[in-house]
Amino acid sequence: MITIKQLAAELGLSKQAIYNRITKEPLKSALADSGCIPQTSQDGTIFLDDKCANAIREVYAKKYSGPDSSPIPGGYGRKRAKNGAASDEAVKVLLEQIENIQTMMSATANLANLQNELNQKEIEVAKLYGTVNALKDIVAQKDAQLNRLYEKYTEAVSHIKLFQAQILSLKKQLTPKEPPPDVHNAFHLAK
């Protein structure tokens, strides 16, 4: 006895495919003609005796290709010789498309990274503009302070020059002229 799961594995099919084939034509009538009736257990497992399994193998082998076209050793797969070249070409095309998609996704990721870096740089530039503007304000304040100090300096220099002129004028006024001769002698006499 063999289960349809075991037979499916042997033929390279799914157990659902085997079940569908034994319940539909042409396999259903071929099994009935050979007196094969699948047995179902209480848990739902379908068993086939060796005679039924061999009949399924024979009918399947006649209808479909031999074991060499199946991906499973000893299994029976559909003939796909005509589709082999096309499927190889289709696989190549799909692989190229996958590679293109991967390249595009990589480029998109790189673009996203570059965009993030650009956004960061824009933030840094904005901060630097803020710093530059703050420094311009400080320079303007210092220029205003320097201008006020220069005005005070020029005012002080003009006052100093005025004071020097006044001092000179006072010195000229205070410098004694030659005393009169009799005052000079009187001064000597008083000594």
MODELLER restraints for C-alpha pairs under 7 A, 6 or more apart:
rsr = mdl.restraints
at = mdl.atoms
rsr.add(forms.Gaussian(group=physical.xy_distance, feature=features.Distance(at['CA:1:A'], at['CA:47:A']), mean=6.25, stdev=0.5))
rsr.add(forms.Gaussian(group=physical.xy_distance, feature=features.Distance(at['CA:1:A'], at['CA:48:A']), mean=5.53, stdev=0.5))
rsr.add(forms.Gaussian(group=physical.xy_distance, feature=features.Distance(at['CA:1:A'], at['CA:49:A']), mean=4.32, stdev=0.5))
rsr.add(forms.Gaussian(group=physical.xy_distance, feature=features.Distance(at['CA:1:A'], at['CA:50:A']), mean=5.79, stdev=0.5))
rsr.add(forms.Gaussian(group=physical.xy_distance, feature=features.Distance(at['CA:2:A'], at['CA:47:A']), mean=5.53, stdev=0.5))
rsr.add(forms.Gaussian(group=physical.xy_distance, feature=features.Distance(at['CA:2:A'], at['CA:48:A']), mean=5.25, stdev=0.5))
rsr.add(forms.Gaussian(group=physical.xy_distance, feature=features.Distance(at['CA:2:A'], at['CA:49:A']), mean=6.21, stdev=0.5))
rsr.add(forms.Gaussian(group=physical.xy_distance, feature=features.Distance(at['CA:3:A'], at['CA:46:A']), mean=5.74, stdev=0.5))
rsr.add(forms.Gaussian(group=physical.xy_distance, feature=features.Distance(at['CA:3:A'], at['CA:47:A']), mean=4.40, stdev=0.5))
rsr.add(forms.Gaussian(group=physical.xy_distance, feature=features.Distance(at['CA:3:A'], at['CA:48:A']), mean=5.96, stdev=0.5))
rsr.add(forms.Gaussian(group=physical.xy_distance, feature=features.Distance(at['CA:4:A'], at['CA:15:A']), mean=5.82, stdev=0.5))
rsr.add(forms.Gaussian(group=physical.xy_distance, feature=features.Distance(at['CA:4:A'], at['CA:18:A']), mean=6.58, stdev=0.5))
rsr.add(forms.Gaussian(group=physical.xy_distance, feature=features.Distance(at['CA:4:A'], at['CA:46:A']), mean=6.13, stdev=0.5))
rsr.add(forms.Gaussian(group=physical.xy_distance, feature=features.Distance(at['CA:4:A'], at['CA:47:A']), mean=6.39, stdev=0.5))
rsr.add(forms.Gaussian(group=physical.xy_distance, feature=features.Distance(at['CA:4:A'], at['CA:48:A']), mean=7.00, stdev=0.5))
rsr.add(forms.Gaussian(group=physical.xy_distance, feature=features.Distance(at['CA:5:A'], at['CA:15:A']), mean=4.95, stdev=0.5))
rsr.add(forms.Gaussian(group=physical.xy_distance, feature=features.Distance(at['CA:8:A'], at['CA:14:A']), mean=5.41, stdev=0.5))
rsr.add(forms.Gaussian(group=physical.xy_distance, feature=features.Distance(at['CA:8:A'], at['CA:15:A']), mean=5.16, stdev=0.5))
rsr.add(forms.Gaussian(group=physical.xy_distance, feature=features.Distance(at['CA:8:A'], at['CA:18:A']), mean=6.18, stdev=0.5))
rsr.add(forms.Gaussian(group=physical.xy_distance, feature=features.Distance(at['CA:10:A'], at['CA:74:A']), mean=6.79, stdev=0.5))
rsr.add(forms.Gaussian(group=physical.xy_distance, feature=features.Distance(at['CA:10:A'], at['CA:75:A']), mean=5.31, stdev=0.5))
rsr.add(forms.Gaussian(group=physical.xy_distance, feature=features.Distance(at['CA:11:A'], at['CA:75:A']), mean=3.96, stdev=0.5))
rsr.add(forms.Gaussian(group=physical.xy_distance, feature=features.Distance(at['CA:11:A'], at['CA:76:A']), mean=4.85, stdev=0.5))
rsr.add(forms.Gaussian(group=physical.xy_distance, feature=features.Distance(at['CA:12:A'], at['CA:70:A']), mean=6.68, stdev=0.5))
rsr.add(forms.Gaussian(group=physical.xy_distance, feature=features.Distance(at['CA:12:A'], at['CA:72:A']), mean=5.58, stdev=0.5))
rsr.add(forms.Gaussian(group=physical.xy_distance, feature=features.Distance(at['CA:12:A'], at['CA:75:A']), mean=5.11, stdev=0.5))
rsr.add(forms.Gaussian(group=physical.xy_distance, feature=features.Distance(at['CA:12:A'], at['CA:76:A']), mean=6.25, stdev=0.5))
rsr.add(forms.Gaussian(group=physical.xy_distance, feature=features.Distance(at['CA:12:A'], at['CA:77:A']), mean=6.50, stdev=0.5))
rsr.add(forms.Gaussian(group=physical.xy_distance, feature=features.Distance(at['CA:21:A'], at['CA:27:A']), mean=5.99, stdev=0.5))
rsr.add(forms.Gaussian(group=physical.xy_distance, feature=features.Distance(at['CA:22:A'], at['CA:28:A']), mean=4.96, stdev=0.5))
rsr.add(forms.Gaussian(group=physical.xy_distance, feature=features.Distance(at['CA:27:A'], at['CA:59:A']), mean=6.83, stdev=0.5))
rsr.add(forms.Gaussian(group=physical.xy_distance, feature=features.Distance(at['CA:31:A'], at['CA:52:A']), mean=6.86, stdev=0.5))
rsr.add(forms.Gaussian(group=physical.xy_distance, feature=features.Distance(at['CA:31:A'], at['CA:55:A']), mean=6.76, stdev=0.5))
rsr.add(forms.Gaussian(group=physical.xy_distance, feature=features.Distance(at['CA:36:A'], at['CA:52:A']), mean=5.11, stdev=0.5))
rsr.add(forms.Gaussian(group=physical.xy_distance, feature=features.Distance(at['CA:38:A'], at['CA:46:A']), mean=6.48, stdev=0.5))
rsr.add(forms.Gaussian(group=physical.xy_distance, feature=features.Distance(at['CA:38:A'], at['CA:47:A']), mean=5.93, stdev=0.5))
rsr.add(forms.Gaussian(group=physical.xy_distance, feature=features.Distance(at['CA:38:A'], at['CA:48:A']), mean=5.16, stdev=0.5))
rsr.add(forms.Gaussian(group=physical.xy_distance, feature=features.Distance(at['CA:39:A'], at['CA:46:A']), mean=5.62, stdev=0.5))
rsr.add(forms.Gaussian(group=physical.xy_distance, feature=features.Distance(at['CA:39:A'], at['CA:47:A']), mean=5.04, stdev=0.5))
rsr.add(forms.Gaussian(group=physical.xy_distance, feature=features.Distance(at['CA:39:A'], at['CA:48:A']), mean=6.29, stdev=0.5))
rsr.add(forms.Gaussian(group=physical.xy_distance, feature=features.Distance(at['CA:40:A'], at['CA:46:A']), mean=4.40, stdev=0.5))
rsr.add(forms.Gaussian(group=physical.xy_distance, feature=features.Distance(at['CA:40:A'], at['CA:47:A']), mean=6.07, stdev=0.5))
rsr.add(forms.Gaussian(group=physical.xy_distance, feature=features.Distance(at['CA:61:A'], at['CA:76:A']), mean=6.72, stdev=0.5))
rsr.add(forms.Gaussian(group=physical.xy_distance, feature=features.Distance(at['CA:64:A'], at['CA:77:A']), mean=6.73, stdev=0.5))
rsr.add(forms.Gaussian(group=physical.xy_distance, feature=features.Distance(at['CA:64:A'], at['CA:78:A']), mean=5.29, stdev=0.5))
rsr.add(forms.Gaussian(group=physical.xy_distance, feature=features.Distance(at['CA:64:A'], at['CA:79:A']), mean=6.66, stdev=0.5))
rsr.add(forms.Gaussian(group=physical.xy_distance, feature=features.Distance(at['CA:65:A'], at['CA:76:A']), mean=6.30, stdev=0.5))
rsr.add(forms.Gaussian(group=physical.xy_distance, feature=features.Distance(at['CA:65:A'], at['CA:77:A']), mean=6.07, stdev=0.5))
rsr.add(forms.Gaussian(group=physical.xy_distance, feature=features.Distance(at['CA:65:A'], at['CA:78:A']), mean=5.46, stdev=0.5))
rsr.add(forms.Gaussian(group=physical.xy_distance, feature=features.Distance(at['CA:65:A'], at['CA:79:A']), mean=5.24, stdev=0.5))
rsr.add(forms.Gaussian(group=physical.xy_distance, feature=features.Distance(at['CA:66:A'], at['CA:76:A']), mean=5.53, stdev=0.5))
rsr.add(forms.Gaussian(group=physical.xy_distance, feature=features.Distance(at['CA:67:A'], at['CA:74:A']), mean=5.31, stdev=0.5))
rsr.add(forms.Gaussian(group=physical.xy_distance, feature=features.Distance(at['CA:67:A'], at['CA:75:A']), mean=5.13, stdev=0.5))
rsr.add(forms.Gaussian(group=physical.xy_distance, feature=features.Distance(at['CA:67:A'], at['CA:76:A']), mean=4.67, stdev=0.5))
rsr.add(forms.Gaussian(group=physical.xy_distance, feature=features.Distance(at['CA:67:A'], at['CA:77:A']), mean=6.80, stdev=0.5))
rsr.add(forms.Gaussian(group=physical.xy_distance, feature=features.Distance(at['CA:69:A'], at['CA:76:A']), mean=6.97, stdev=0.5))
rsr.add(forms.Gaussian(group=physical.xy_distance, feature=features.Distance(at['CA:69:A'], at['CA:77:A']), mean=5.65, stdev=0.5))
rsr.add(forms.Gaussian(group=physical.xy_distance, feature=features.Distance(at['CA:69:A'], at['CA:79:A']), mean=6.29, stdev=0.5))
rsr.add(forms.Gaussian(group=physical.xy_distance, feature=features.Distance(at['CA:70:A'], at['CA:76:A']), mean=5.29, stdev=0.5))
rsr.add(forms.Gaussian(group=physical.xy_distance, feature=features.Distance(at['CA:70:A'], at['CA:77:A']), mean=4.26, stdev=0.5))
